[in-house]
Amino acid sequence: MAPIHRVTMFKIPNEADVQPMLDIYATLGKDAKKNGKPYILSCVAGAAHSDPRSQGYSLCAQTVFASLEDMKYYDEECEAHNALKAAAKGKIQPPPVTVYIGGDAPLVGA
């Protein structure tokens, strides 16, 4: 089964709220643990370039998981992800957009 590649985009109206979110993402990959071990294969995030194509999204994050089960754990049980959600509460509008690819659907490209 192919890994799960997940992209989440946030609209953060107050520019000062972007960096605290990036600070959490900077350590999320090692802080997120399942059964006492890191389980996120890759985690990168950055402030979006100011460009009409960004449509107001100011932060983008990509996380890679070994399985849908790991992504489900991230969404429902992960303490590190819960800390990220708590830090984002009231600072993002509307709710973030999240899409993912992989799993049973084969990935194409390099």
C-alpha positions in Angstrom: 0.0 0.0 0.0 1.3 3.5 -0.9 2.0 6.0 1.9 -0.7 8.6 2.6 0.3 12.2 1.5 -1.8 14.8 3.2 -2.0 18.5 2.5 -3.7 20.9 4.8 -4.2 24.6 4.0 -5.1 27.3 6.6 -6.4 30.8 6.2 -5.0 32.7 9.2 -6.3 36.3 9.1 -3.8 37.7 11.6 -0.3 37.4 10.2 1.2 37.3 13.7 -0.6 34.0 14.3 1.2 32.2 11.4 4.6 31.8 13.1 3.3 30.1 16.3 1.7 27.5 14.1 4.9 27.0 12.2 6.8 26.6 15.5 4.5 23.7 16.4 4.8 22.1 13.0 8.7 22.4 13.3 8.7 19.7 16.0 5.4 17.9 15.2 7.1 15.0 13.3 9.2 14.0 16.3 6.6 15.0 19.0 3.8 13.0 17.5 4.1 9.5 19.0 2.1 6.3 18.6 2.9 3.5 21.0 5.8 5.6 22.3 7.4 6.0 18.8 7.3 8.7 16.2 5.0 7.6 13.4 4.8 10.5 11.0 7.1 9.7 8.0 7.5 13.4 7.0 6.1 16.7 8.1 6.8 20.0 6.4 5.0 23.3 6.7 5.5 26.9 5.5 3.9 30.2 5.1 2.3 30.6 1.6 3.6 33.1 -0.8 1.4 36.1 -1.2 -0.1 35.4 -4.6 -3.6 35.5 -6.1 -3.4 31.7 -6.6 -3.2 31.3 -2.8 -6.8 32.5 -2.5 -6.1 33.8 1.0 -4.5 30.6 2.3 -1.5 31.7 4.4 -0.1 28.4 5.7 0.3 25.0 4.1 1.4 21.7 5.7 2.2 18.3 4.2 2.3 15.2 6.4 3.1 11.7 5.2 1.8 8.6 7.0 2.6 5.0 6.4 -1.2 4.1 6.4 -4.7 5.4 6.7 -4.7 3.9 10.2 -1.9 6.2 11.2 -3.6 9.2 9.7 -6.8 8.3 11.6 -4.8 8.1 14.8 -3.3 11.5 14.0 -6.8 13.0 13.6 -8.5 11.3 16.6 -5.9 10.5 19.3 -2.5 12.1 18.8 -1.6 14.4 21.6 0.8 16.5 19.5 -1.9 17.0 16.9 -4.4 18.0 19.6 -1.9 20.6 20.8 -1.7 22.0 17.3 -5.5 22.1 17.0 -5.7 23.9 20.4 -3.2 26.5 19.3 -5.1 27.1 16.1 -8.5 27.4 17.8 -10.0 30.8 17.1 -7.1 31.8 14.7 -8.1 30.1 11.5 -11.1 31.0 9.4 -12.8 29.1 7.8 -11.8 25.6 8.9 -8.7 24.3 7.1 -8.9 22.4 3.9 -7.4 18.9 4.0 -6.9 16.5 1.1 -4.9 13.3 1.0 -3.8 10.8 -1.7 -2.2 7.4 -1.6 -3.3 4.3 0.3 -5.0 1.8 -2.1 -5.0 4.4 -4.9 -1.6 4.2 -6.6 0.5 7.4 -6.8 2.1 8.5 -10.0 5.1 10.7 -10.7 8.6 11.0 -9.5 
